[in-house]
């Protein structure tokens, strides 16, 4: 009778939820005659147990917290499998599972011990790792995708009123290669337990990435999202009250893309110069639909830098908007460059789209468009480095790079369908493009696109009005918001994420004190699409930039004169295709053997957390000693947390180089800086010899300090 019930239930699950099992070869690769098998999985719904029982081969024994056997529905579901109950908080719970594994049984544990109420991984108990280590079991990580969106999840709309669940979402069960676990020799007690928790969490977290990471072109990712999520729900909104749904973006891609194709013909790379408005994702995906590669133009960079970028990427055309040009007073830029590149205005393009063109777009099969057939390894977008420390370079990212990084972000930070993200970071900045715009759109969430991150009085108010749940920013921007924001403006946020520049401890403390909100600092560079690491609520170390995202390899190369850390090299699916250099326009220069030199000096601790020590270029050699300019700025920031301070080095005939402080704080002098250094126990070598007061320290449109301009200020001071 039980066999019949299980067969019927399996048939219904397969029919209704289109259950797909991936990675069965990893299951069969385990020789259970040599070692027992312990299956672990994320726990997202009441369907999880039956799914694993009915779709994973073999007879599985489940360990179940007795608190989950009180309801009749729970007991009915459990009745289809072999299980035993334990008190998850009892020290004897692990002993029961150890006994079962030693009998040679195939066993299963949900390491979280409960169904998630956040949509992502929750607290992991160390008992799972202890069980595996004691028995020498092969740990088989399994990821259940899709069930969290079902009516059987615990995201019931009370806490997640924004999320609309699905009656029958597609469910995918992905099995990863088995691993064994043993603590390092000599590790005991609390450290041993933490080690087990960390390793099991890593397996589950990485499993989420590998389960969902499928190389595909961006346009196909859009079509897949439309099919998977609510196609008619708003996913983009802007300051002009313009809204887009996934369906509208798809239609715009087909119709607008066709109109652009008539003008662009066989061009490959096309400049895209728009602010954060709804027209940006519509145009971006219109270009993707017809196989064009958008080159994101930083309209704050100045005429020379933009002209250089167009030459470097061999752009013939830049798409922009008349309204945007007027609002941002960019007509002088257009006038200066119109002999070198052609400017296409979206308003003019829209006038060419008649009723027949719109009808054709409605009838056209989007699956047949060129963008759906593009090789995932092909160019997807060109971004330009900020030029914060030199001449901007073109960075070519593939479709695989971007899709992989979106899944890497998702493995670290949960973003649920319908959840509101606020993005004021410009999309010519990789952080603003990948995390701020593409991530929410392709994950069925909502993004409010605001055109400028430096509207310090308006951004916090808009975050408040939109009930946003996530926001991205830089230390500079967060400091600006704190000067204007009401203490309640950020009440709805569950995560403030900082990147692009170092987050000062003073900024972190200010948000904790005034807004009762933590800022989760991350780290990345344009060349890595950009996210490399990030702190998250369940894995956080104050002052670090978090752990590496899944599938990123790293190595540290020692640097003479620097005792802690080394120069960071990284490799992974999110590493760029290569550079386009100004001296060799259009010629792709790929990373050597896939490894990218970040130019950053970092340390990675025993728990895998990354600590930024500074950029290789941000060290000065004074009297034969290496001095970190970032470290000097740190103690000055502590003495003057409200100011913006930058330390640079200029030549010195006697000691090689000397330090110069450029600041907007009029209260600072060499005496106060010297006192701050001595109070902090810093050596004489780390005290700037000169203090230059400026009205405002130069920053780039991305929020980073404009180091070349600061360097010029310092050099002019000595040349005058």
SEVEXKOL-449924 format. One record per residue (C-alpha): residue in one letter; x, y, z. Coordinates in steps of 0.25 Angstrom, whole numbers, padded with zeros to 4 digits, always signed. Layout:
<recs>
aXYZ...
</recs>
This chain:
<recs>
x+0000+0000+0000x+0011+0010+0004x+0018+0006-0010x+0005+0010-0017x+0004+0023-0010x+0018+0027-0012x+0017+0024-0027x+0004+0032-0028x+0011+0044-0021x+0023+0043-0029x+0015+0043-0042x+0007+0056-0037x+0020+0063-0033x+0026+0060-0046x+0014+0065-0053x+0010+0077-0045x+0024+0082-0042x+0032+0077-0054x+0042+0071-0044x+0056+0070-0051x+0068+0063-0044x+0082+0067-0048x+0095+0061-0044x+0090+0046-0042x+0104+0042-0046x+0110+0048-0033x+0101+0039-0025x+0105+0027-0033x+0120+0031-0031x+0119+0028-0016x+0123+0014-0013x+0114+0011-0001x+0120-0002+0002x+0133+0005+0006x+0127+0017+0013x+0113+0021+0018x+0105+0032+0010x+0100+0045+0018x+0091+0053+0009x+0090+0068+0013x+0080+0078+0007x+0075+0092+0008x+0061+0092+0015x+0051+0101+0008x+0037+0095+0009x+0029+0083+0014x+0031+0076+0000x+0046+0074+0003x+0045+0061+0010x+0036+0054+0000x+0044+0060-0012x+0057+0054-0006x+0050+0041-0003x+0044+0039-0016x+0054+0045-0026x+0067+0041-0019x+0071+0026-0022x+0072+0016-0010x+0065+0015+0003x+0068+0028+0012x+0066+0029+0027x+0063+0043+0031x+0066+0050+0044x+0054+0059+0048x+0053+0069+0059x+0041+0064+0068x+0036+0078+0067x+0032+0075+0053x+0023+0063+0056x+0012+0070+0063x+0003+0073+0051x-0005+0062+0044x+0000+0067+0031x+0014+0066+0035x+0012+0052+0040x+0005+0048+0028x+0017+0053+0019x+0027+0046+0028x+0020+0033+0027x+0024+0031+0013x+0039+0030+0018x+0048+0024+0028x+0051+0033+0039x+0054+0035+0054x+0051+0047+0063x+0061+0054+0072x+0062+0067+0080x+0070+0075+0071x+0076+0083+0083x+0080+0070+0090x+0094+0066+0090x+0089+0052+0088x+0083+0055+0074x+0096+0053+0066x+0098+0040+0073x+0085+0034+0067x+0090+0038+0053x+0104+0032+0056x+0098+0019+0060x+0089+0018+0047x+0101+0021+0038x+0109+0011+0045x+0098+0001+0041x+0101+0004+0027x+0088+0012+0024x+0087+0023+0015x+0083+0035+0024x+0079+0049+0022x+0080+0062+0030x+0074+0076+0028x+0086+0083+0034x+0078+0096+0037x+0068+0087+0046x+0056+0095+0041x+0049+0101+0028x+0055+0114+0024x+0046+0126+0027x+0056+0136+0019x+0056+0128+0006x+0071+0126+0008x+0081+0118+0016x+0079+0120+0031x+0087+0115+0043x+0094+0102+0041x+0096+0093+0053x+0110+0087+0055x+0104+0073+0058x+0104+0069+0043x+0119+0071+0042x+0121+0064+0054x+0113+0052+0050x+0120+0051+0036x+0134+0052+0043x+0131+0041+0053x+0126+0032+0043x+0135+0035+0031x+0122+0037+0023x+0122+0043+0009x+0114+0055+0010x+0105+0057-0003x+0100+0072-0004x+0087+0074-0010x+0080+0087-0014x+0065+0088-0015x+0061+0100-0025x+0047+0105-0027x+0040+0099-0015x+0042+0111-0007x+0033+0119-0016x+0022+0108-0014x+0009+0109-0005x+0017+0099+0004x+0028+0108+0008x+0028+0116+0020x+0028+0129+0013x+0014+0131+0016x+0012+0146+0012x+0012+0151+0027x+0026+0155+0027x+0028+0155+0012x+0015+0162+0008x+0023+0166-0005x+0025+0152-0010x+0014+0145-0018x+0016+0130-0017x+0013+0120-0028x+0003+0108-0029x+0013+0099-0036x+0027+0105-0038x+0037+0096-0046x+0045+0089-0036x+0060+0084-0038x+0068+0075-0030x+0083+0077-0032x+0093+0067-0026x+0107+0071-0025x+0119+0063-0024x+0121+0056-0010x+0131+0061+0000x+0137+0056+0013x+0140+0064+0025x+0151+0063+0036x+0155+0074+0045x+0170+0079+0045x+0179+0071+0055x+0180+0077+0068x+0167+0085+0067x+0158+0083+0079x+0145+0088+0086x+0138+0101+0081x+0148+0103+0069x+0145+0089+0064x+0130+0091+0065x+0131+0104+0057x+0140+0097+0047x+0128+0087+0044x+0118+0098+0043x+0126+0106+0034x+0129+0094+0025x+0115+0089+0024x+0110+0103+0021x+0120+0104+0010x+0115+0092+0004x+0101+0096+0004x+0104+0110-0001x+0113+0106-0012x+0102+0096-0016x+0092+0107-0018x+0102+0113-0028x+0105+0101-0036x+0091+0096-0036x+0086+0110-0042x+0098+0113-0050x+0095+0110-0065x+0103+0117-0076x+0093+0125-0085x+0092+0138-0092x+0086+0149-0085x+0074+0150-0094x+0071+0136-0091x+0072+0138-0076x+0062+0149-0078x+0052+0140-0085x+0055+0129-0075x+0051+0139-0064x+0038+0143-0071x+0034+0128-0071x+0039+0125-0057x+0033+0137-0050x+0021+0146-0051x+0023+0153-0064x+0012+0163-0062x+0017+0168-0049x+0025+0181-0049x+0040+0179-0048x+0045+0193-0051x+0041+0206-0047x+0047+0220-0048x+0046+0234-0043x+0038+0238-0055x+0027+0228-0051x+0030+0219-0063x+0029+0204-0060x+0033+0191-0067x+0029+0177-0065x+0037+0165-0070x+0027+0164-0081x+0029+0178-0085x+0044+0177-0085x+0043+0165-0094x+0033+0173-0104x+0042+0185-0104x+0054+0176-0107x+0047+0171-0119x+0041+0184-0124x+0052+0194-0120x+0063+0185-0124x+0057+0183-0138x+0057+0198-0140x+0071+0199-0135x+0076+0188-0144x+0071+0196-0156x+0081+0207-0152x+0092+0199-0146x+0093+0188-0157x+0106+0180-0155x+0112+0188-0144x+0117+0180-0132x+0119+0189-0120x+0110+0200-0118x+0111+0211-0108x+0100+0213-0098x+0099+0226-0090x+0087+0227-0081x+0084+0229-0066x+0076+0220-0057x+0062+0221-0063x+0053+0210-0069x+0059+0213-0082x+0072+0207-0078x+0068+0192-0076x+0059+0193-0088x+0070+0198-0098x+0080+0189-0091x+0072+0177-0094x+0068+0182-0108x+0082+0182-0112x+0084+0168-0105x+0072+0162-0113x+0079+0165-0126x+0093+0161-0123x+0099+0175-0120x+0109+0178-0109x+0106+0190-0101x+0118+0198-0097x+0114+0206-0084x+0118+0220-0085x+0121+0228-0072x+0115+0241-0075x+0122+0247-0063x+0136+0244-0068x+0138+0256-0077x+0140+0259-0092x+0154+0253-0093x+0151+0241-0085x+0138+0238-0093x+0145+0240-0106x+0156+0231-0102x+0147+0220-0098x+0139+0221-0111x+0153+0219-0119x+0157+0208-0109x+0145+0200-0112x+0144+0204-0127x+0130+0210-0125x+0123+0216-0137x+0110+0219-0130x+0105+0224-0116x+0091+0222-0112x+0085+0233-0103x+0073+0241-0100x+0070+0256-0103x+0063+0258-0090x+0075+0252-0083x+0085+0261-0090x+0076+0273-0087x+0074+0269-0072x+0089+0266-0070x+0094+0278-0079x+0102+0269-0088x+0100+0276-0101x+0115+0281-0101x+0119+0266-0100x+0110+0263-0112x+0116+0275-0120x+0130+0271-0117x+0129+0256-0121x+0119+0256-0132x+0130+0257-0143x+0136+0244-0137x+0123+0236-0133x+0109+0236-0137x+0098+0239-0127x+0085+0232-0128x+0074+0238-0119x+0063+0228-0114x+0052+0239-0116x+0056+0239-0131x+0056+0224-0132x+0042+0222-0125x+0036+0231-0136x+0040+0221-0146x+0032+0210-0139x+0018+0210-0145x+0006+0201-0143x+0012+0190-0152x+0025+0190-0145x+0018+0188-0132x+0009+0177-0137x+0021+0170-0143x+0028+0170-0130x+0016+0164-0123x+0016+0153-0133x+0031+0151-0135x+0036+0138-0128x+0046+0144-0118x+0053+0130-0117x+0057+0132-0131x+0064+0145-0129x+0079+0145-0130x+0081+0149-0115x+0075+0136-0111x+0085+0128-0119x+0098+0135-0115x+0109+0127-0110x+0110+0129-0094x+0125+0131-0096x+0123+0143-0106x+0124+0157-0102x+0112+0162-0094x+0116+0176-0090x+0128+0186-0089x+0130+0194-0077x+0141+0204-0074x+0150+0204-0062x+0148+0216-0053x+0161+0222-0056x+0163+0225-0041x+0178+0221-0042x+0181+0223-0057x+0176+0223-0071x+0162+0215-0072x+0162+0202-0079x+0151+0195-0086x+0147+0182-0079x+0140+0172-0087x+0130+0163-0080x+0124+0150-0086x+0109+0146-0084x+0115+0134-0075x+0122+0144-0067x+0110+0152-0063x+0100+0141-0062x+0110+0134-0053x+0113+0146-0044x+0098+0148-0042x+0097+0133-0037x+0109+0135-0028x+0102+0148-0022x+0089+0140-0020x+0097+0129-0013x+0101+0139-0003x+0089+0149-0002x+0075+0144-0004x+0066+0152-0013x+0052+0148-0014x+0041+0150-0025x+0035+0163-0023x+0045+0168-0013x+0049+0183-0015x+0063+0187-0017x+0067+0202-0018x+0078+0205-0028x+0084+0219-0030x+0098+0213-0034x+0100+0217-0049x+0100+0205-0059x+0113+0209-0065x+0118+0204-0052x+0119+0189-0052x+0113+0188-0037x+0101+0197-0042x+0099+0188-0055x+0101+0174-0050x+0096+0175-0035x+0087+0187-0036x+0080+0185-0049x+0081+0171-0055x+0081+0163-0042x+0067+0168-0038x+0061+0167-0052x+0066+0153-0055x+0062+0148-0041x+0047+0153-0042x+0049+0164-0032x+0047+0179-0033x+0057+0190-0035x+0054+0205-0033x+0064+0212-0042x+0069+0226-0037x+0077+0234-0046x+0088+0240-0037x+0094+0234-0024x+0099+0248-0020x+0085+0253-0017x+0088+0251-0002x+0075+0258+0003x+0066+0250-0007x+0071+0236-0008x+0068+0233+0007x+0054+0239+0005x+0052+0230-0007x+0057+0218+0000x+0046+0221+0011x+0035+0224+0001x+0038+0211-0007x+0039+0202+0005x+0052+0196-0001x+0058+0184+0005x+0072+0185-0001x+0081+0197-0005x+0095+0197-0011x+0105+0209-0009x+0119+0213-0006x+0125+0219+0007x+0125+0233+0001x+0110+0231-0003x+0106+0225+0011x+0113+0236+0018x+0106+0247+0009x+0092+0240+0012x+0095+0240+0027x+0097+0255+0027x+0082+0257+0022x+0074+0244+0025x+0064+0244+0036x+0066+0232+0046x+0054+0225+0041x+0057+0226+0026x+0064+0212+0026x+0054+0205+0034x+0050+0195+0023x+0064+0191+0019x+0069+0177+0023x+0082+0179+0016x+0091+0191+0012x+0103+0186+0004x+0115+0194+0002x+0126+0193-0009x+0135+0200-0019x+0143+0206-0008x+0147+0203+0006x+0136+0205+0017x+0141+0213+0028x+0139+0208+0042x+0133+0222+0046x+0122+0220+0035x+0119+0206+0040x+0117+0211+0054x+0109+0223+0050x+0099+0214+0043x+0098+0205+0055x+0096+0216+0065x+0087+0225+0057x+0079+0215+0048x+0081+0202+0056x+0085+0196+0042x+0098+0188+0039x+0105+0191+0026x+0110+0178+0019x+0123+0181+0013x+0127+0174+0000x+0138+0174-0010x+0140+0173-0025x+0146+0180-0037x+0140+0182-0051x+0149+0171-0056x+0141+0161-0048x+0127+0165-0052x+0129+0171-0040x+0126+0163-0028x+0137+0155-0022x+0133+0154-0007x+0123+0160+0003x+0119+0159+0017x+0105+0153+0020x+0097+0152+0032x+0101+0137+0035x+0115+0139+0031x+0121+0153+0036x+0134+0158+0041x+0134+0173+0045x+0145+0180+0037x+0146+0169+0026x+0140+0169+0013x+0134+0155+0015x+0137+0141+0009x+0139+0139-0006x+0127+0136-0014x+0126+0121-0019x+0135+0116-0030x+0145+0127-0028x+0160+0122-0027x+0170+0131-0021x+0185+0132-0019x+0194+0142-0011x+0207+0146-0017x+0217+0152-0007x+0222+0166-0008x+0235+0171-0003x+0234+0180+0009x+0220+0176+0013x+0219+0165+0024x+0204+0163+0024x+0196+0157+0012x+0200+0158-0002x+0196+0162-0016x+0182+0156-0020x+0180+0148-0032x+0167+0142-0035x+0161+0132-0045x+0147+0127-0047x+0134+0128-0056x+0132+0143-0054x+0146+0147-0058x+0146+0156-0070x+0149+0152-0084x+0160+0162-0085x+0164+0177-0086x+0163+0186-0098x+0174+0196-0097x+0175+0210-0102x+0188+0207-0109x+0182+0195-0116x+0168+0199-0119x+0158+0187-0121x+0169+0176-0118x+0165+0167-0107x+0176+0164-0096x+0171+0152-0088x+0176+0149-0074x+0188+0140-0073x+0183+0126-0072x+0170+0131-0067x+0176+0138-0054x+0173+0153-0052x+0183+0162-0044x+0174+0170-0036x+0185+0179-0031x+0180+0179-0017x+0188+0175-0005x+0179+0165+0004x+0180+0155+0015x+0171+0143+0016x+0169+0137+0029x+0167+0123+0034x+0152+0124+0033x+0153+0129+0018x+0150+0144+0021x+0157+0154+0012x+0164+0166+0019x+0168+0178+0009x+0181+0184+0013x+0182+0194+0001x+0185+0195-0013x+0199+0191-0018x+0199+0205-0024x+0195+0211-0011x+0208+0208-0004x+0219+0218-0002x+0234+0215+0000x+0239+0224+0010x+0254+0223+0015x+0254+0208+0010x+0241+0205+0017x+0227+0201+0011x+0216+0210+0016x+0201+0207+0014x+0194+0220+0010x+0181+0213+0013x+0186+0211+0028x+0190+0226+0029x+0176+0230+0024x+0170+0220+0035x+0176+0227+0047x+0173+0241+0041x+0158+0237+0039x+0157+0233+0053x+0162+0247+0057x+0152+0253+0047x+0141+0244+0044x+0133+0255+0037x+0143+0259+0027x+0148+0253+0014x+0163+0250+0014x+0172+0245+0004x+0187+0242+0006x+0196+0242-0007x+0211+0241-0008x+0220+0251-0016x+0235+0250-0019x+0245+0254-0008x+0260+0256-0011x+0264+0251+0003x+0255+0239+0006x+0250+0235-0007x+0235+0239-0005x+0227+0247+0005x+0213+0247+0009x+0203+0258+0006x+0189+0259+0012x+0178+0265+0004x+0165+0268+0012x+0152+0276+0013x+0153+0277+0028x+0158+0291+0032x+0161+0287+0046x+0172+0278+0042x+0186+0282+0042x+0200+0275+0043x+0200+0277+0058x+0186+0270+0059x+0190+0259+0050x+0203+0257+0057x+0196+0256+0070x+0186+0246+0064x+0197+0237+0059x+0204+0237+0073x+0191+0234+0080x+0190+0222+0071x+0204+0217+0072x+0208+0220+0058x+0222+0223+0054x+0228+0236+0049x+0228+0230+0035x+0213+0230+0034x+0211+0245+0037x+0208+0253+0025x+0218+0265+0024x+0208+0274+0017x+0193+0276+0019x+0185+0283+0007x+0171+0288+0010x+0161+0287-0002x+0147+0291-0003x+0143+0277-0008x+0152+0265-0010x+0150+0260-0025x+0141+0248-0026x+0137+0240-0039x+0123+0237-0043x+0124+0223-0037x+0127+0229-0023x+0141+0225-0023x+0152+0236-0019x+0158+0241-0032x+0173+0239-0029x+0179+0244-0041x+0172+0258-0038x+0176+0257-0024x+0191+0254-0028x+0190+0266-0037x+0186+0275-0026x+0198+0270-0017x+0208+0272-0029x+0203+0286-0032x+0205+0290-0018x+0219+0287-0019x+0221+0293-0033x+0215+0306-0030
</recs>
